[in-house]
Amino acid sequence: MASSATVTPAGGGTAAPGASASTAPNAPTQPIRRLLALESFFAEYPLFTYIPTNHPSDEFARLKSVYHWGRKGRRYKEAKRRYNSALVIEFGKIYGSDEGSLDSWKMLCDVLGVEDVPETISACKKIVKRTHVNLVDLVATFVTGKPVEIFRDQGELRTYTRGTMKIFPKERAKSSSLLKCLLRPIF
């Protein structure tokens, strides 16, 4: 079972009924960075040339294609397990793993384009819990430089997540108290 997160549009409001997804107005405030756990994962496959500025999900799909893995195959499942572990590590490096860290919550709000980032954990949590965003995209924004897409509601996020297969690993994410707070049912 996989999940994703919910977060709020900039300014703390909600998208108007019938509105489509939008992107957070702010790209990451930090420079685009290397995701070393993902780089290390992809480096284990000598026939594959990893492009670190591409979305990690796109790179995993390319890897699957290069190695001709079927979804039910043992090699695919093992690679997917290790890729998921790398995603969790990268999320922790970027945002932290402690739900009691104000800096972590403020970073999330900033990446989501919140204009006036609150100064308390509870206020940041309220904003983050009202917004619908894909967790894999929250990691990818730091390598692609593209703002994360904010969805109008849980259904829109679910459709996007399933359609793109940008699925954050629920079971692995439970080891991080911050990630645990962000997980939402997708399946």
Contacts in CASP RR format, 6 or more apart in sequence:
PFRMAT RR
TARGET T0000
AUTHOR 0000-0000-0000
METHOD contacts of the structure
MODEL  1
MASSATVTPAGGGTAAPGASASTAPNAPTQPIRRLLALESFFAEYPLFTY
IPTNHPSDEFARLKSVYHWGRKGRRYKEAKRRYNSALVIEFGKIYGSDEG
SLDSWKMLCDVLGVEDVPETISACKKIVKRTHVNLVDLVATFVTGKPVEI
FRDQGELRTYTRGTMKIFPKERAKSSSLLKCLLRPIF
1 170 0 8 1.000
1 171 0 8 1.000
1 185 0 8 1.000
1 187 0 8 1.000
2 161 0 8 1.000
2 167 0 8 1.000
2 168 0 8 1.000
2 169 0 8 1.000
2 170 0 8 1.000
2 186 0 8 1.000
2 187 0 8 1.000
3 135 0 8 1.000
3 168 0 8 1.000
3 170 0 8 1.000
3 173 0 8 1.000
3 183 0 8 1.000
3 184 0 8 1.000
3 185 0 8 1.000
3 186 0 8 1.000
4 132 0 8 1.000
4 133 0 8 1.000
4 134 0 8 1.000
4 135 0 8 1.000
4 136 0 8 1.000
4 157 0 8 1.000
4 158 0 8 1.000
4 161 0 8 1.000
4 167 0 8 1.000
4 168 0 8 1.000
4 183 0 8 1.000
4 184 0 8 1.000
4 186 0 8 1.000
5 128 0 8 1.000
5 131 0 8 1.000
5 132 0 8 1.000
5 133 0 8 1.000
5 134 0 8 1.000
5 135 0 8 1.000
5 138 0 8 1.000
5 168 0 8 1.000
5 182 0 8 1.000
5 183 0 8 1.000
5 184 0 8 1.000
6 128 0 8 1.000
6 129 0 8 1.000
6 130 0 8 1.000
6 131 0 8 1.000
6 132 0 8 1.000
6 133 0 8 1.000
6 154 0 8 1.000
6 157 0 8 1.000
6 182 0 8 1.000
6 184 0 8 1.000
7 108 0 8 1.000
7 112 0 8 1.000
7 127 0 8 1.000
7 128 0 8 1.000
7 129 0 8 1.000
7 130 0 8 1.000
7 131 0 8 1.000
7 132 0 8 1.000
7 133 0 8 1.000
7 150 0 8 1.000
7 182 0 8 1.000
8 14 0 8 1.000
8 112 0 8 1.000
8 114 0 8 1.000
8 126 0 8 1.000
8 127 0 8 1.000
8 128 0 8 1.000
8 129 0 8 1.000
8 130 0 8 1.000
8 131 0 8 1.000
8 150 0 8 1.000
9 15 0 8 1.000
9 22 0 8 1.000
9 24 0 8 1.000
9 112 0 8 1.000
9 113 0 8 1.000
9 131 0 8 1.000
9 150 0 8 1.000
10 24 0 8 1.000
10 25 0 8 1.000
10 26 0 8 1.000
10 112 0 8 1.000
10 113 0 8 1.000
10 114 0 8 1.000
10 115 0 8 1.000
11 113 0 8 1.000
11 114 0 8 1.000
11 115 0 8 1.000
11 116 0 8 1.000
12 114 0 8 1.000
12 127 0 8 1.000
12 130 0 8 1.000
13 130 0 8 1.000
14 130 0 8 1.000
15 22 0 8 1.000
15 150 0 8 1.000
15 151 0 8 1.000
15 152 0 8 1.000
15 153 0 8 1.000
17 152 0 8 1.000
18 152 0 8 1.000
19 152 0 8 1.000
20 152 0 8 1.000
20 156 0 8 1.000
21 149 0 8 1.000
21 150 0 8 1.000
21 151 0 8 1.000
21 152 0 8 1.000
21 156 0 8 1.000
21 160 0 8 1.000
22 149 0 8 1.000
22 150 0 8 1.000
23 146 0 8 1.000
23 147 0 8 1.000
23 148 0 8 1.000
23 149 0 8 1.000
23 150 0 8 1.000
24 111 0 8 1.000
24 112 0 8 1.000
24 113 0 8 1.000
24 133 0 8 1.000
24 147 0 8 1.000
24 148 0 8 1.000
24 149 0 8 1.000
24 150 0 8 1.000
25 113 0 8 1.000
25 147 0 8 1.000
26 110 0 8 1.000
26 111 0 8 1.000
26 112 0 8 1.000
26 113 0 8 1.000
26 147 0 8 1.000
27 141 0 8 1.000
27 145 0 8 1.000
27 146 0 8 1.000
27 147 0 8 1.000
28 111 0 8 1.000
28 141 0 8 1.000
28 142 0 8 1.000
28 145 0 8 1.000
29 110 0 8 1.000
29 111 0 8 1.000
30 142 0 8 1.000
32 53 0 8 1.000
32 142 0 8 1.000
32 143 0 8 1.000
32 144 0 8 1.000
32 145 0 8 1.000
33 94 0 8 1.000
33 142 0 8 1.000
33 143 0 8 1.000
34 52 0 8 1.000
34 143 0 8 1.000
35 52 0 8 1.000
35 56 0 8 1.000
35 86 0 8 1.000
35 90 0 8 1.000
35 93 0 8 1.000
35 139 0 8 1.000
35 142 0 8 1.000
35 143 0 8 1.000
36 93 0 8 1.000
37 85 0 8 1.000
37 86 0 8 1.000
37 89 0 8 1.000
37 90 0 8 1.000
37 93 0 8 1.000
38 52 0 8 1.000
38 56 0 8 1.000
38 59 0 8 1.000
38 83 0 8 1.000
38 86 0 8 1.000
38 87 0 8 1.000
38 90 0 8 1.000
39 50 0 8 1.000
39 52 0 8 1.000
40 86 0 8 1.000
41 82 0 8 1.000
41 83 0 8 1.000
41 85 0 8 1.000
41 86 0 8 1.000
42 48 0 8 1.000
42 50 0 8 1.000
42 59 0 8 1.000
42 63 0 8 1.000
43 50 0 8 1.000
44 82 0 8 1.000
45 63 0 8 1.000
45 66 0 8 1.000
45 67 0 8 1.000
45 79 0 8 1.000
47 66 0 8 1.000
47 67 0 8 1.000
48 62 0 8 1.000
48 63 0 8 1.000
48 66 0 8 1.000
48 67 0 8 1.000
50 59 0 8 1.000
51 59 0 8 1.000
52 143 0 8 1.000
53 143 0 8 1.000
53 144 0 8 1.000
54 143 0 8 1.000
54 144 0 8 1.000
55 136 0 8 1.000
55 137 0 8 1.000
55 140 0 8 1.000
55 143 0 8 1.000
55 144 0 8 1.000
55 166 0 8 1.000
56 83 0 8 1.000
56 87 0 8 1.000
56 90 0 8 1.000
56 136 0 8 1.000
56 139 0 8 1.000
56 140 0 8 1.000
56 143 0 8 1.000
57 136 0 8 1.000
57 140 0 8 1.000
57 164 0 8 1.000
57 165 0 8 1.000
57 166 0 8 1.000
60 79 0 8 1.000
60 80 0 8 1.000
60 83 0 8 1.000
61 165 0 8 1.000
63 79 0 8 1.000
64 70 0 8 1.000
64 76 0 8 1.000
64 79 0 8 1.000
67 75 0 8 1.000
67 79 0 8 1.000
69 75 0 8 1.000
69 76 0 8 1.000
69 79 0 8 1.000
70 76 0 8 1.000
84 168 0 8 1.000
84 169 0 8 1.000
84 172 0 8 1.000
85 169 0 8 1.000
85 172 0 8 1.000
87 136 0 8 1.000
87 139 0 8 1.000
87 168 0 8 1.000
87 169 0 8 1.000
87 172 0 8 1.000
88 169 0 8 1.000
88 172 0 8 1.000
88 173 0 8 1.000
88 175 0 8 1.000
88 176 0 8 1.000
88 179 0 8 1.000
90 139 0 8 1.000
91 135 0 8 1.000
91 138 0 8 1.000
91 139 0 8 1.000
91 168 0 8 1.000
91 173 0 8 1.000
91 176 0 8 1.000
91 179 0 8 1.000
92 176 0 8 1.000
92 178 0 8 1.000
92 179 0 8 1.000
94 107 0 8 1.000
94 138 0 8 1.000
94 139 0 8 1.000
94 142 0 8 1.000
95 104 0 8 1.000
95 107 0 8 1.000
95 108 0 8 1.000
95 138 0 8 1.000
95 178 0 8 1.000
96 104 0 8 1.000
96 107 0 8 1.000
96 176 0 8 1.000
96 178 0 8 1.000
97 104 0 8 1.000
97 175 0 8 1.000
97 176 0 8 1.000
97 177 0 8 1.000
97 178 0 8 1.000
97 179 0 8 1.000
98 104 0 8 1.000
98 177 0 8 1.000
98 178 0 8 1.000
99 121 0 8 1.000
99 177 0 8 1.000
99 178 0 8 1.000
99 180 0 8 1.000
99 181 0 8 1.000
100 121 0 8 1.000
100 177 0 8 1.000
100 178 0 8 1.000
101 121 0 8 1.000
101 178 0 8 1.000
102 119 0 8 1.000
102 120 0 8 1.000
102 121 0 8 1.000
102 124 0 8 1.000
104 178 0 8 1.000
105 121 0 8 1.000
105 124 0 8 1.000
105 125 0 8 1.000
105 128 0 8 1.000
106 117 0 8 1.000
106 118 0 8 1.000
106 124 0 8 1.000
108 124 0 8 1.000
108 128 0 8 1.000
108 138 0 8 1.000
109 117 0 8 1.000
109 118 0 8 1.000
109 124 0 8 1.000
109 127 0 8 1.000
109 128 0 8 1.000
110 117 0 8 1.000
111 138 0 8 1.000
111 141 0 8 1.000
111 148 0 8 1.000
112 127 0 8 1.000
112 128 0 8 1.000
112 131 0 8 1.000
112 133 0 8 1.000
112 148 0 8 1.000
112 150 0 8 1.000
113 147 0 8 1.000
114 127 0 8 1.000
117 124 0 8 1.000
118 124 0 8 1.000
118 127 0 8 1.000
125 181 0 8 1.000
128 181 0 8 1.000
128 182 0 8 1.000
129 181 0 8 1.000
131 150 0 8 1.000
132 150 0 8 1.000
132 151 0 8 1.000
132 152 0 8 1.000
132 153 0 8 1.000
132 154 0 8 1.000
132 155 0 8 1.000
132 156 0 8 1.000
132 157 0 8 1.000
132 184 0 8 1.000
133 148 0 8 1.000
133 149 0 8 1.000
133 150 0 8 1.000
133 151 0 8 1.000
133 157 0 8 1.000
134 148 0 8 1.000
134 149 0 8 1.000
134 157 0 8 1.000
134 160 0 8 1.000
134 161 0 8 1.000
134 164 0 8 1.000
134 166 0 8 1.000
134 168 0 8 1.000
135 168 0 8 1.000
135 173 0 8 1.000
135 179 0 8 1.000
135 182 0 8 1.000
135 183 0 8 1.000
136 166 0 8 1.000
136 167 0 8 1.000
136 168 0 8 1.000
137 148 0 8 1.000
137 149 0 8 1.000
137 166 0 8 1.000
138 148 0 8 1.000
140 146 0 8 1.000
141 147 0 8 1.000
141 148 0 8 1.000
149 160 0 8 1.000
151 157 0 8 1.000
151 160 0 8 1.000
154 184 0 8 1.000
157 184 0 8 1.000
157 186 0 8 1.000
158 186 0 8 1.000
160 166 0 8 1.000
161 167 0 8 1.000
161 186 0 8 1.000
162 186 0 8 1.000
162 187 0 8 1.000
167 186 0 8 1.000
168 179 0 8 1.000
168 183 0 8 1.000
170 183 0 8 1.000
173 179 0 8 1.000
173 180 0 8 1.000
173 182 0 8 1.000
173 183 0 8 1.000
174 180 0 8 1.000
174 183 0 8 1.000
END
